[in-house]
């Protein structure tokens, strides 16, 4: 049965927050009900309704659209005839969809019409198994976003994280909208810090199942089993992949203090990037893979640094009591991290620009917040927040800290999340 994402349950809340922090006005999109074919069949009518609900929630979540729903109805052949009525309602674009099913195959035809010019911007036919309807809905949403904004959508993306609902910490996967929760590991140990490969087809994560914090890689195809990836004595923790997937940043201790390494995945060559008396950890690539942000306590407290990979020079960005888990934004402008000003403060999610001169607290002491990770379009952040009840839950917020909301109702404690491409 379809269940709307938690953040889509209130239309008023969504419309109120949808424009906050945006640099461009929302696009007015007419969104009449989807047509089910043949008409009169309850099952296909319910599927069409559920598809529409998911597409609608995706479009609202994107923060690009003002979705208009009260206007002329689409009957399957009258899109141009109803265009004038929707224009009078303030719409600039009209999306129509027809849904049918043959045996176990779902068929969807969509059109996107520019109401001012009368031209068809997008026309597409989708066909897939009936049980893949949610994935098809997300694909439709992403194509609408790209067609009207020129930017990639994120409705197809997923979030990996660690959760202890089994009393052990295992790795789980969930759709970006809080649906389709799936357990990935059965290690009965401590599995943490998953990181997606750039193609989102595999994850690497750290597991203590063999007594040492080893790094494993797991193909997300059904039936795949985790394979050892890095098993040096001491810490083996993935930082992040380079955008083209040919390098992986790692934190390795190899029996000593933790340091930052980079592994060439083409030839397996391992290069040590830092070699300080303190602990260096949590590396993340810049979008061009030319720099690395990381945490080091070489100055006394754990602070965020960036290193230029060409010169090897490092620069300190923060001057706080504690910093952890930096994540470089896909736009390259910001690095988000968990931090606190004084030992008595709770951890907050902060932003700093790459000069270290513009630092912003975006969670403002609302619980203890950790492990931020960017959406691939750089417009949202997923993080974990521990509330007054002591439970750590996943939250998503806009990149400026607005509109924070729980990702889903998930039993146990959830942490160390990572957002796929």
FENCORUR-V672555 format. One record per pair of residues at least 12 apart in sequence whose ideal C-beta (glycine too) atoms are under 7 Angstrom apart, sorted by the first residue. I is the first residue (numbers start at 1). GAP is how many residues later the second one is. Records with the same first field share a line. If there is no record, write none. Layout:
BEGIN
I: GAP / GAP
END
This chain:
BEGIN
2: 48 / 51
4: 49 / 53
5: 52 / 172 / 173 / 174
6: 172 / 399 / 400 / 402
7: 54 / 398
8: 49 / 52
14: 46
17: 385 / 386
18: 42 / 45 / 48
20: 378 / 382 / 383
21: 377 / 379 / 381
22: 41
26: 38 / 39 / 40
27: 37 / 38 / 39 / 65 / 66 / 121
28: 38 / 40 / 62 / 63 / 64
29: 30 / 36 / 37 / 38 / 39 / 62 / 64 / 66
30: 38 / 41 / 56 / 59 / 61 / 63 / 64 / 65
31: 25 / 36 / 37 / 38 / 64
32: 39 / 41 / 42 / 64
33: 19 / 40
34: 14 / 17 / 18 / 63 / 65
35: 13 / 39 / 40 / 41 / 62 / 63 / 64
36: 12 / 63
37: 61 / 62 / 63
44: 55 / 56 / 57
47: 52 / 54 / 86
48: 51
50: 83
51: 48 / 82 / 86
54: 80 / 83
55: 82 / 85 / 86
57: 120
58: 80 / 83 / 97
59: 82 / 85
61: 116
62: 83 / 91
63: 316
64: 81 / 85
68: 21 / 22 / 23
71: 14 / 15 / 18
72: 13 / 14
74: 22
76: 22
79: 15 / 17 / 32 / 34
80: 38
83: 30 / 32 / 35
86: 29
87: 28
91: 24
92: 23 / 24
93: 19 / 20 / 21 / 22 / 55
94: 19 / 21
95: 15 / 17 / 49
96: 14 / 15
97: 12 / 13
101: 29
104: 25 / 26
105: 22 / 24 / 25
106: 22 / 23 / 24 / 27 / 30
107: 20
108: 18 / 28
109: 16
110: 14 / 30
111: 12
112: 32 / 35
121: 26
122: 21 / 25
124: 19
126: 13 / 14
134: 45 / 46
138: 17 / 18
139: 17
141: 12 / 14
142: 13 / 14
151: 226
152: 225
154: 22 / 221 / 222 / 223
155: 21
157: 19 / 218 / 219 / 262 / 263 / 264
158: 15 / 16 / 17 / 18 / 42 / 262
159: 15 / 17 / 223 / 258 / 259 / 260
160: 13 / 34 / 36 / 43 / 257 / 258
161: 33 / 233 / 253 / 254 / 255 / 256
162: 29 / 30 / 253 / 254
163: 247 / 249 / 250 / 251
164: 248 / 249
165: 246 / 247
168: 20 / 21
169: 21 / 22 / 23
170: 13 / 15 / 16 / 17 / 21
171: 13 / 14 / 20 / 23 / 34
172: 12
174: 234
178: 229 / 230
181: 227 / 229
184: 34
185: 41
187: 20 / 22
189: 18 / 19 / 20
190: 17 / 18
191: 14 / 16
192: 13 / 14 / 224
193: 12 / 13 / 44 / 45 / 223
194: 222 / 224
195: 43 / 45 / 46 / 223
196: 222 / 224 / 225
197: 44 / 48
198: 43 / 45 / 46 / 47 / 223
199: 46
200: 220 / 221
201: 18 / 19
202: 15 / 16 / 17 / 18
203: 15 / 17
204: 12 / 13 / 25 / 34
206: 30 / 31
212: 19 / 21
213: 22 / 23 / 24
214: 14 / 16 / 17 / 22
215: 14 / 15 / 21 / 22 / 23
216: 12 / 13
217: 12
230: 20
232: 20 / 22
233: 21 / 22
234: 18 / 19 / 20 / 21
235: 16 / 17 / 18 / 23
236: 14 / 16
237: 13 / 14
238: 12
239: 12 / 43 / 44 / 45
240: 43 / 44 / 45
242: 43 / 47
243: 44 / 46
246: 18 / 19 / 20
247: 15 / 16 / 17 / 18 / 42
248: 15 / 17
249: 13 / 34 / 35 / 36 / 43
250: 13
251: 30 / 31 / 32
257: 21 / 22
258: 21 / 22 / 23
259: 13 / 15 / 16 / 21
260: 13 / 14 / 20 / 23 / 32 / 34
261: 12
273: 19 / 34
276: 20 / 22
277: 21
278: 18 / 19 / 20
279: 17 / 18
280: 14 / 16
281: 13 / 14
282: 12 / 13 / 42 / 43 / 44
284: 42 / 43 / 44
285: 43
286: 42 / 46
287: 41 / 43 / 45
290: 19 / 20
291: 15 / 16 / 17 / 18
292: 14 / 15 / 17
293: 13 / 33 / 35 / 42
294: 32
295: 28 / 29 / 31
299: 17
301: 19 / 20 / 21
302: 20 / 21 / 22
303: 13 / 15 / 16 / 17 / 20
304: 13 / 14 / 19 / 22 / 31 / 33 / 48
305: 12
306: 48
317: 35 / 39
318: 21 / 34 / 38 / 41
320: 19 / 20 / 21
321: 19 / 20 / 21 / 22
322: 17 / 18
323: 14 / 16
324: 13 / 14 / 46
325: 12 / 13 / 45 / 46 / 47
327: 45 / 46 / 47
329: 45 / 49
330: 44 / 46 / 47 / 48
331: 47
333: 20
334: 17 / 19
335: 17 / 19
336: 13 / 14 / 15 / 36 / 38 / 45
337: 13 / 35
338: 31 / 32 / 33 / 34
346: 19 / 21 / 22
347: 21 / 22 / 23
348: 13 / 15 / 16 / 17 / 21
349: 13 / 14 / 20 / 23 / 32 / 34
350: 12
362: 38 / 39
363: 38
367: 18 / 19 / 20
368: 17 / 18
369: 14 / 16
370: 13 / 14 / 45
371: 12 / 13 / 44 / 45 / 46
373: 44 / 45 / 46
374: 45
375: 44
376: 43 / 45
378: 21
379: 19 / 20
380: 16 / 17 / 18 / 19
381: 16 / 18
382: 12 / 14 / 25 / 35 / 37
383: 12 / 34
384: 30 / 31 / 33
391: 22
392: 21 / 22 / 23
393: 13 / 21
394: 13 / 20 / 23
395: 12
END
